[in-house]
Amino acid sequence: MIGKVLLHAVPPLAERVYPIVLEGHSDSVTSAAFSADGTRIVTASEDRTAIMWDRLTGAPVAVLRGHSRPLTSARFDETGARLVTASLDGTARVWDAASGEQLVSLAGHEGFVNDARFDPSGGRVVTAGEDGSARIRDAETGDSLAVLIGPGGAVASAVFHPAGSQVATAHDHSTVVIWDAATGDQLFVLPESILEGQYTNLAVREMRFSPDGSRLVAAGEDGFVNVWDTGTGANLLNINTARRGITWVDLSPDGRRLVSAAYLAGVFSIWDVFDGAELATISLGSTINDVGFSPDGTIVATAGSDPAVHLWDAAHGEELAVLEGHTGAVYAVAFSPNGEELVTASADGTARIWNASIAVQGAGPGAAPGPIGLDPAGPWWVLAGV
């Protein structure tokens, strides 16, 4: 039954029983995200639907049906009033978050849509296509505002500048392009590997603008992480991680540190954005599907083929907690805006809400980290090693 959860009431946050299991999808859940105010969660699934959930109760608010193939992403706009979904059916769709009604379908790509995002104002949507293009649309009418044709190869992701003035697109062939979001003009073409002899024609998978928009971080399957000046296109930092397949990257909220993860190697590293110093490198021994900083930048969460989710100290790389409960690979992890909770999406067909603050505080200074879950005999936390 859609919306079956562990809770039947809404106790204070400190008294809630975690994890809260969000059941309702009939196939793998591939992404999960909080609304900006933290009251809602949206999940996307290979079952061709997205589900919007009430964070407090874990109950489904709306099931978004209309896509004909698996979804690749689902996100809220900054107000939480609308959502955008992307799908392998070649479309993105905008939905009303209150009613779950589809507002507009964004067609035009010839092939998969790998990603879709709102601009900061919510007035535009950018989509990234397997056909080698990104498209900027009016979020209300669906009208095409710009078609961004890059150097060739699929566009894995497309992201707006924090001010909405630029769009960055990540391409095959180790290339990132920065575009003028208003005109669609190409501003800078940034080869991901800038060292002589290192150009490998491998894809760039992940990018992040710094909070102030002055820098763009890009990670490539060639093993390089680069930081670029978004005003001049100049390369500010080139990190050779010595590991092929860097598919995930995230920036700390203050823009001073970045985390990169090599999917197949199962290794992630934390770096200083300004001097490239390697602050920590950890091997998980299993593939990594996602990484992310907490809103205050003190914790890094990792998710992968290991059903457990790991929380790490972002300054030194020490393991703080292990969240156990999923029975399949975990594809996505995201913190709530206040950092108190964490939502995860899994191949087991569920998403789960965890209390990140309890997990980290429970481990305590000097305590041996261990798995965190539910005692099968009752609704109590089990913290191994404490």
Secondary structure, 3 states (H helix, E strand, C coil): CCCECCCCCCCCHHHCCCCEEEECCCCCEEEEEECCCCCEEEEEECCCCEEEEECCCCCEEEEECCCCCCEEEEEECCCCCEEEEEECCCCEEEEECCCCCEEEEECCCCCCEEEEEECCCCCEEEEEECCCEEEEEECCCCCEEEEEECCCCCEEEEEECCCCCEEEEEECCCEEEEEECCCCCEEEEEECCCCCCCCCCCCEEEEEECCCCCEEEEEECCCEEEEEECCCCCEEEEEECCCCCEEEEEECCCCCEEEEEECCCCEEEEEECCCCCEEEEEECCCCEEEEEECCCCCEEEEEECCCCEEEEECCCCCEEEEECCCCCCEEEEEECCCCCEEEEEECCCEEEEEEHHHHHHHHCCCCCCCEEEECCCCCCEEECCC
